Amino acid sequence: MKRIIFTLTIFIACVAWNTTLAETKETRAENPHELRIGVGDCSIYYAQRYSPRPGGYVDARKFDVLLPNMFVGYQYRVNNWFSAGVQVNTIWDKGSDYIFNDWVTDARILDFTEGWVHVIPSATFTYFHRDWVNLYSGIGVGYAMQLETKGKTRNIWHTFAAQATLLGVSVGKNHWFGSFEAGALFTGRSFPDRCFNFAVGYRF
């Protein structure tokens, strides 16, 4: 009796496995487009402190988040395991630099507003498929722009941006899904800008 139950359990598990995998492939073929909107952590924000030096320097920097790391992305599924697309990220904050013009005295506070925009073409590799859950990794390289307004001065810097998704998990069937990613988003002027993100997506 136990042998029969064990055999039936294995048989049902195999049927469920094959059915789930087939449904996942069919769903991917019918809905190759994917849109996502999400939010990530803001590891770009930090405090700086330096030893006193004459001639003017930043003794401390304070950040207040205006807009966290938010992004929108589009992916096109070329086949069951490979997708290509683009992601646009943005981060905005305001803060204050505490500046000293000599060894001890003549301190002043200079307020600033700072923002980042990343445009990153990316490739995604899905290596684990189930009816509700997919696991994937990805990589992308693109463009980054930093804008800073400090007092009456406005600066713009252009540099490269890159991201690596070490582990991505998407949960959802057919059209709507949610995702979590762990990895790194960084630019030529800071590392990293984001390590984790959550998103809601739609397949069509």
N, C-alpha and C positions, 0 to 999 in steps of 0.2 A: 504493500500500500504506500509506504513512504517513497519507494522507488518510482511509482506511478506519479505521485504528487510532484516529486522532484523533476521528472521528465516533462510533465505538463508545464511546470513553472519555467523551465528552460525554453520550451517551445513557445510559450506566450511571450517571454522576454525577447526571443529572437524575432517573432512576428512584429512586436511593438517597435523594436529597434529598426527593422527594415521599413515599416510603415512610416515611422517618424522621419527617417532620413529621406525617404521618397517625397514626403509632403514638404519638407524643408527645401529640397531642390526645386520642386514644382513652384513653390511660393516665390523663391528667388528668381526663377525664370519669368514668372508672370509680373513681378514687381521689381524691375531692375534699378529703379531710381530710389534714392534715399535722402531725405532732408532731416537735419538735426539742429536743435537749438539747445544750448547748455550753459553751465556755469562751472568755473573751476576755482581752486584755491589761489590766493594772491601772495605767493612766496616772494614776489618782487619787492614787497614792502619790508623795509628793515630800518634800523637806526644806526647811524654812524657817529663815532666819537674819536677825536684825534687829540694828541698831546698838544699843548699850547705852542704856537709858533708866531713870531711877529710878521707883520706885513699883510694880514687879512687871511682868514681861513675859516672853514666851516667846522665849528666845534661839535655841533649835533644837528641831526636832521630828524624831523618828526613827520610821519605820514598819517593822513586820514583818508580812508577809502571813499571815493565818490561813486565809482562803478567797479564791481569786481571783474575778474576775468570772465567775460561773456563771449560766446562764439556762435556762429551759424556755419553749417557745413553741408556740402552736397557730395554724394558718392554715386557712381554708376557701377553696377555689378557686371563686369565683363564675363565672368563665369561663376561657378559655385564657390570658388575659393579666393578670387582676386577682384578687388574693386579699386577704382581710381576716382579722384575728385579734388575738391579744394575746400579749405577752411579759412574763415575770416575771424580773427580774434581782436578784442579790444579791452584795454584796462585804463581806468582814469582815477587819479587821486589828487588831493591837494595836501599841502604841508607847509612847514616853516624851516628855514635854515637859521641857526643861531650863529652869527658871525662876530668874531672879535678882531679888531684892527691893531691891537698891540698885545703885550704879554698878559695883561690882566683886565684892563678897563676898555671903555668904548665899545661895548657890546651892542649889537643891533639885530633885529629879527627881520628876515626877508621872506615874505610869503610867496609860494609858487603853486602852479597847477601843471600837472604832467599827465601825458597820455601816450599809450602805445597802440599801434594798429599793425596786425600781422596778416599777411595774405600768403597762404602756404598750400601749394599743390601737394597731394599726398597719395600714397598707395596703401591699401589695407589687405592683409592676408588672413583669411578665415580658415582655421585648422580644426575646429570642432563644431559639429552641427547636431542640433537636436530640434525637436518641434518648437520648444519655447526658448531655448538657450543656445547662444553661439559664443565661441571664444575666438579672439583674433588679436593680431599685432599689426603695427603699421609704422610708416616712416614718411617724412615729408621735409622738403626744403623750399624756402621762399623768401619773401621780402618783409622787412619790418621798418616802420617809421616811428620815431619818438618826437613828440611835440612838448615843449616846455615854455611856459610863460612865467617869468620871474621879475616882479616889479614891472618896469616898462619894457623889458627885454623879452623877445620871443625867439626861441631857437628851434630848429628842426634838424634831426639827424636821420640819415638813411643807412641801413645796414641789412644783413641777412638774418633770416629766422629759420629755425629747424625744430622739428618735433619728432619724438619717438614714443610710440605706444608699446610698452612692454607687455601689458596685459589689458585686453579689452573684453568686457562682458556685456552682451546685449540680451535682454529678456523681453519677449513678446512674440506674438504669432500674427501672421498675415500683415496688417498695415501698421498698427501702432506698436511702439516698443520703447523701452528705456535702456540706458547704457551707463556703464561705469568704466573709466579708464585710469590706469596708473602708468606714468611715464615721465616725460620731461618736455616742456616747451621753453626754448631759450633763444636769445638773440646775440648779436655780436657785442652788445653793450651790457648785458646782464645774464646771469645764469643761476638757477632757472627762474622763469617767470610763472610756471605752473607745473605742478606735479600730479594732481588728481582732478578729475572732472566728472560731472554727472550731466546727462542729456536726455531729452525726450525727442523721439524721431517718428517719421512717417514714411512708409514704403509705398510706392505706387508704380 
